[in-house]
Amino acid sequence: MKFLVPLLTLFFRHVPCASTNGGRRIEASVHFDERREVQNATLLTNLTYAAGEGTFVGIDGDLYGNRWVNARPDITGQGVGDISIWLDLLSKLVPAEKDREHLLDIMAFKLQEPSIKINHAVLHVGDEGCGKDTLWAPFIWSVCGPRLRNRGYMDSDTIGSQWGYDLESEILIINELKEPDASSRRALANKLKPIIAAPPEMLNINRKGLHPYQMANRGFVLAFSNEQIPITLALQDRRWFCIFSEAPRMRDEEGAAIWSWFNQGGFAQIAAYLWSRDVSAFMPGAAPVMTEYKMNLIEHGRSIAEAYIIEMIRSRAGEFSPGIICSPYHAFCDRLAGAIPSGVKVPPAALFHALKEAGWRDCGRISSVENPSKKHVFAEPSKVLGLSNSQIRNMVEPKWETNNVVAITR
């Protein structure tokens, strides 16, 4: 390298490098910079990371240099062969056929369509050593290659980091997913939403000591956990496909056999299988299929107050028997607290979440001619079907009759 500069100087010394501003002699780099438009040079606005794109990426009329480089191994001419040893492991860890088919579609689609975002993540939970990492290893190899390029890695402690190095990936692996404590319920799911799904179409990448830039939000999130309830999800969640493996710890000889096969061509054979899989019917933007384990996550992730309130709503018991309720909710929650076991607090947030989980309609703050003061109303949808806001408002507080007013004034 120390001989490069003198050689270049010798080679280009006949090229006059004068400034357009005064004609003074300038360096060749400055000379080119002043005349870049005349030379039809390409001006990069910034960097980005856009999976599936070329070296340069056009975004909203600007040109960006792409840090993404395709790391998918070249398996041209590779046949699928017998991959039953891997499919058997898949069946062992994911017994439900519809769940297995969905996982295979996710793997194949991510491999075949790097530029299209899969708008949900996968959470795979099971006992330590049951084979979760072994199951997913061929998929990660098929996308990221043997050097695991374009693979990010996080855990529950680094998810909140201000630096975005690991976001710059096609597959973002989150190991040992676990909410920190009960006070942060649903905080983890909310924090991960922007990474799991688009919009946002772009994510900020902060780099220590360097200028930040935006990357295209096309990464796929794969989370693992040994915890039975690692995250709290709402019934309306559209961002997580959750599976639980009840398989016992993999025997040492079983693990050695499958990894020996992986390293002797098994990785390439599985990659060929995923490349050949038909994913034309797969909808990457749709909500994932519901699983039994996800229903367990939703149910067991509720607070005690939420669980009791939802049961009361569904059975139309106590305060919920009319099928419609209204503010003030601090008083309503006080009355609810007397109907559930002693010591269980009923904050308004628990009530609102329970109403949403039970499918009640938020009618907003409404008034009527008879009752001009606005009240916030929730109702069972069939109870208010086809009714106007005035009619709904009058249901929770009937209009005052003239004789009642007279009686009160007396």
C-alpha positions in Angstrom: 0.0 0.0 0.0 2.9 2.4 0.7 3.8 2.4 -3.1 0.2 3.0 -4.2 0.1 6.8 -3.7 3.3 7.6 -5.6 2.2 5.3 -8.5 -1.2 7.0 -8.8 0.5 10.5 -8.6 2.8 9.4 -11.5 0.0 8.0 -13.5 -2.4 11.0 -13.2 0.2 13.8 -13.1 -0.7 15.0 -16.6 -4.4 15.6 -15.5 -4.8 19.3 -14.6 -6.5 19.6 -11.3 -7.6 23.2 -10.9 -10.5 24.6 -8.9 -13.5 26.0 -10.6 -13.3 28.7 -7.9 -10.2 30.8 -8.7 -8.3 28.2 -10.7 -5.9 27.3 -7.9 -4.3 23.9 -7.9 -6.3 21.3 -5.9 -6.2 17.6 -5.1 -7.7 15.2 -7.7 -10.4 14.2 -5.2 -11.5 17.8 -4.8 -11.3 18.3 -8.6 -13.6 15.4 -9.1 -16.0 16.5 -6.3 -16.4 20.0 -7.9 -17.2 18.4 -11.3 -19.3 15.4 -10.2 -22.4 16.6 -12.0 -20.5 17.2 -15.2 -19.0 13.7 -15.0 -22.5 12.2 -14.3 -21.2 10.9 -11.0 -23.5 9.1 -8.5 -24.0 11.0 -5.2 -24.9 8.8 -2.3 -27.2 10.3 0.3 -26.3 7.9 3.0 -26.0 4.2 3.8 -28.8 1.7 4.3 -29.3 -2.0 4.9 -31.9 -3.4 2.5 -32.2 -7.1 2.2 -32.8 -8.3 -1.4 -31.5 -5.1 -3.1 -28.3 -4.4 -5.0 -25.3 -2.4 -4.2 -27.2 0.9 -4.6 -30.8 1.4 -3.4 -33.1 4.2 -4.5 -35.5 5.5 -1.8 -37.8 8.4 -2.4 -35.5 9.8 -5.2 -32.3 9.5 -3.2 -29.6 7.0 -3.7 -28.2 4.9 -0.8 -25.2 2.5 -0.5 -26.5 -0.9 0.6 -24.5 -2.6 3.4 -26.5 -5.8 2.9 -24.6 -8.5 0.9 -26.4 -11.8 0.0 -24.9 -14.6 2.0 -27.1 -17.5 0.8 -24.8 -20.4 -0.2 -24.7 -21.3 -3.9 -26.3 -24.8 -4.0 -26.7 -24.9 -7.8 -27.1 -28.5 -8.9 -27.8 -29.6 -5.3 -30.6 -32.2 -5.0 -33.0 -32.4 -2.1 -32.1 -36.0 -1.2 -33.3 -37.7 1.9 -33.9 -35.1 4.7 -36.1 -37.4 6.8 -33.8 -37.1 9.8 -34.5 -33.4 10.0 -38.2 -33.7 9.2 -38.5 -36.3 12.0 -37.0 -33.8 14.5 -39.5 -31.2 13.2 -42.4 -33.6 13.8 -41.0 -34.4 17.3 -40.8 -30.8 18.4 -43.9 -29.6 16.5 -46.5 -32.4 16.5 -49.4 -30.4 15.0 -49.3 -30.6 11.2 -50.7 -27.1 10.6 -48.0 -25.6 12.8 -45.3 -27.5 11.0 -46.5 -26.4 7.6 -46.6 -22.8 8.8 -43.0 -23.0 10.1 -41.8 -24.6 6.8 -43.6 -21.8 4.8 -41.9 -19.2 6.9 -38.4 -20.7 6.4 -38.9 -21.2 2.6 -40.4 -17.7 2.1 -37.7 -15.9 4.0 -35.1 -17.8 2.0 -36.8 -17.2 -1.4 -38.0 -13.6 -0.8 -35.4 -11.6 1.1 -36.9 -8.2 0.2 -40.4 -9.0 1.6 -41.1 -8.6 5.3 -42.8 -11.5 7.2 -45.0 -9.5 9.5 -44.8 -11.8 12.5 -42.2 -13.4 14.6 -41.8 -17.0 15.8 -41.5 -17.9 19.5 -40.2 -21.4 20.1 -40.4 -22.5 23.7 -39.3 -25.8 25.2 -37.0 -27.5 27.7 -33.3 -26.9 27.5 -31.6 -29.3 25.2 -34.7 -30.6 23.4 -33.3 -29.6 20.0 -34.7 -26.2 19.2 -31.4 -24.8 18.0 -30.7 -27.9 16.0 -34.1 -27.7 14.3 -33.5 -24.1 13.1 -29.8 -24.4 12.3 -30.3 -25.5 8.6 -32.7 -22.5 8.0 -30.2 -20.0 9.4 -27.4 -21.6 7.4 -29.5 -21.4 4.2 -30.1 -17.7 4.6 -26.9 -16.6 6.4 -24.3 -19.0 5.1 -21.6 -20.9 7.1 -20.2 -17.6 8.5 -23.7 -16.6 9.7 -23.6 -13.3 7.9 -26.8 -11.2 8.2 -27.7 -12.8 11.5 -28.3 -10.6 14.5 -28.3 -11.8 18.1 -30.0 -10.4 21.2 -31.3 -11.4 24.6 -33.7 -9.9 27.0 -30.9 -7.7 28.5 -29.8 -6.1 25.2 -33.2 -5.6 23.5 -33.3 -2.1 25.0 -29.8 -1.1 23.9 -29.5 2.2 22.1 -27.1 0.7 19.5 -28.6 -1.1 16.5 -25.9 -3.3 15.3 -27.9 -6.5 15.7 -30.9 -5.0 14.0 -28.8 -4.9 10.8 -29.7 -8.5 10.0 -32.1 -10.7 8.0 -32.7 -13.1 10.9 -32.7 -11.5 14.4 -32.4 -14.2 17.0 -33.5 -13.4 20.6 -32.3 -16.0 23.1 -33.8 -16.5 26.5 -36.8 -14.3 25.9 -38.3 -13.3 29.2 -40.2 -10.3 30.6 -38.2 -8.8 33.5 -40.9 -8.6 36.1 -44.7 -8.3 36.6 -44.7 -4.5 36.6 -43.5 -4.6 33.0 -46.3 -6.8 31.6 -46.8 -6.3 27.9 -43.9 -3.8 27.8 -41.6 -6.3 26.1 -44.2 -7.1 23.4 -44.8 -3.4 22.7 -41.0 -2.7 22.5 -40.6 -5.5 19.9 -43.6 -4.5 17.7 -41.6 -2.1 15.5 -39.0 -4.7 14.8 -41.3 -7.6 14.2 -43.7 -5.8 11.8 -43.8 -3.1 9.2 -44.8 -0.2 9.3 -42.4 1.3 10.3 -40.8 0.7 6.9 -37.5 1.9 8.1 -35.6 1.4 11.4 -32.9 3.7 12.8 -29.4 2.1 13.2 -27.3 3.9 15.8 -23.5 3.3 15.6 -21.1 4.3 18.3 -19.1 7.3 17.1 -20.6 7.1 13.6 -23.5 8.8 11.9 -26.7 6.9 12.3 -28.7 5.7 9.2 -32.0 4.0 8.4 -32.4 0.4 7.3 -35.3 -1.2 5.5 -37.4 -3.1 8.0 -37.3 -6.6 6.4 -35.8 -8.7 9.1 -37.3 -11.8 10.6 -37.4 -12.3 14.4 -36.9 -15.7 15.8 -37.1 -16.0 19.6 -36.3 -18.9 21.9 -37.1 -19.4 25.6 -37.0 -22.1 28.2 -39.6 -20.2 30.3 -43.2 -21.4 30.3 -44.6 -17.9 30.0 -41.8 -15.7 28.6 -44.0 -12.9 27.3 -47.4 -11.4 27.9 -49.7 -11.2 24.8 -53.1 -9.7 24.2 -55.9 -11.7 22.6 -55.8 -9.4 19.6 -52.1 -9.9 19.0 -51.1 -10.3 15.3 -47.3 -10.4 15.7 -46.4 -13.7 17.2 -46.6 -17.3 16.1 -46.0 -19.3 19.3 -45.1 -23.0 19.6 -44.2 -25.1 22.6 -42.2 -28.3 22.4 -42.9 -31.0 25.0 -40.1 -33.2 23.8 -37.5 -34.3 26.4 -33.8 -33.5 26.2 -32.2 -34.8 23.0 -29.9 -37.7 23.6 -26.2 -37.0 23.0 -25.9 -39.7 20.3 -29.0 -38.4 18.5 -27.6 -34.8 18.5 -24.2 -36.1 17.2 -25.8 -38.1 14.4 -27.9 -35.2 13.0 -25.1 -32.7 13.2 -22.7 -35.1 11.5 -25.3 -35.4 8.7 -25.7 -31.6 8.6 -21.9 -31.1 8.1 -21.7 -33.8 5.4 -24.2 -32.1 3.1 -27.4 -32.1 5.1 -27.4 -28.3 5.3 -27.3 -28.0 1.6 -30.0 -30.6 1.1 -32.4 -28.9 3.4 -31.6 -25.5 1.7 -32.5 -27.1 -1.6 -35.8 -28.4 -0.1 -36.7 -24.9 1.2 -35.8 -23.4 -2.2 -38.1 -25.8 -4.0 -41.0 -25.4 -1.6 -44.1 -23.7 -3.1 -44.9 -20.6 -1.0 -47.2 -18.9 -3.5 -50.1 -19.2 -1.1 -48.2 -17.9 1.9 -49.3 -14.4 3.0 -46.4 -12.7 4.8 -48.5 -9.7 5.9 -51.3 -11.8 7.4 -51.7 -12.7 11.1 -50.1 -16.0 12.0 -52.3 -19.0 12.8 -53.4 -19.3 16.4 -51.9 -22.2 18.4 -52.9 -23.8 21.6 -49.7 -22.6 23.3 -50.4 -19.0 22.3 -53.9 -19.3 23.8 -52.2 -20.5 27.0 -49.8 -17.5 26.9 -52.7 -15.1 26.5 -54.7 -16.6 29.3 -51.9 -17.1 31.8 -50.4 -13.7 31.1 -53.4 -11.9 32.5 -53.3 -10.3 35.9 -55.6 -11.7 38.6 -57.9 -8.8 38.3 -58.1 -9.1 34.5 -58.9 -12.8 34.7 -61.7 -12.3 37.2 -63.2 -9.4 35.3 -63.2 -11.3 32.0 -64.9 -14.2 33.6 -67.6 -11.8 35.0 -68.0 -10.2 31.6 -68.4 -13.5 29.8 -70.9 -14.8 32.3 -72.7 -11.4 32.5 -72.4 -11.4 36.2 -72.8 -8.5 38.7 -72.1 -5.1 37.3 -71.9 -6.5 33.7 -75.4 -8.1 33.7 -77.0 -5.2 31.8 -74.4 -5.7 29.0 -73.4 -2.0 29.2 -71.4 0.1 31.6 -70.3 3.7 31.9 -68.0 6.1 33.7 -67.0 7.2 36.3 -64.8 4.1 36.3 -63.0 4.7 39.5 -66.3 4.2 41.3 -67.1 1.2 39.0 -63.7 -0.4 39.9 -64.4 0.1 43.6 -67.7 -1.8 43.2 -65.9 -4.5 41.3 -63.3 -4.9 44.0 -66.0 -5.9 46.4 -67.2 -8.7 44.1 -63.8 -10.5 43.7 -61.5 -12.0 46.3 -60.3 -9.7 49.0 -56.9 -8.0 48.4 -57.1 -8.0 44.6 -56.9 -4.4 43.4 -58.9 -3.4 40.3 -57.2 -0.5 38.5 -59.0 1.1 35.6 -56.3 -0.3 33.2 -57.2 -3.8 34.2 -60.9 -3.1 33.5 -60.2 -1.6 30.1 -57.9 -4.4 29.0 -60.5 -7.0 30.2 -63.2 -5.3 28.2 -61.1 -5.3 25.1 -60.2 -9.0 25.6 -63.9 -9.8 26.0 -64.7 -8.0 22.8 -66.9 -5.2 24.2 -67.3 -2.1 22.1 -65.8 1.2 23.2 -68.6 3.7 22.4 -66.6 6.7 23.4 -67.8 9.7 25.4 -71.3 10.3 24.3 -74.3 12.5 25.4 -77.9 12.9 24.4 -80.6 15.6 24.5 -82.1 14.1 27.6 -78.7 13.5 29.2 -76.3 16.3 28.0 -73.4 15.4 30.3 -71.0 13.1 28.4 -70.1 9.7 29.8 -67.7 7.1 28.5 -69.6 3.9 27.6 -68.6 0.3 26.9 -71.2 -2.2 25.7 -71.5 -5.8 24.5 -71.8 -5.3 20.7 -75.1 -7.0 20.2 -76.6 -4.9 22.9 -76.1 -1.6 21.0 -76.3 -2.9 17.4 -78.1 -0.4 15.2 -78.6 2.2 18.0 -77.6 5.8 17.8 -75.3 7.4 20.3 -78.2 9.2 22.0 -80.0 5.9 22.4 -76.9 4.3 23.9 -76.4 7.2 26.3 -80.0 7.0 27.5 -79.6 3.3 28.2 -77.0 3.9 30.9 -78.9 6.8 32.5 -82.6 7.1 31.7 -83.9 10.7 31.1 -85.3 12.6 34.1 -89.1 12.7 34.2 -90.8 16.0 35.2 -92.5 14.5 38.3 -89.1 13.3 39.5 -87.7 16.8 39.3 -90.6 18.2 41.1 -90.3 15.6 43.8 -86.7 16.4 44.3 -87.2 20.2 44.5 -89.8 19.6 47.2 
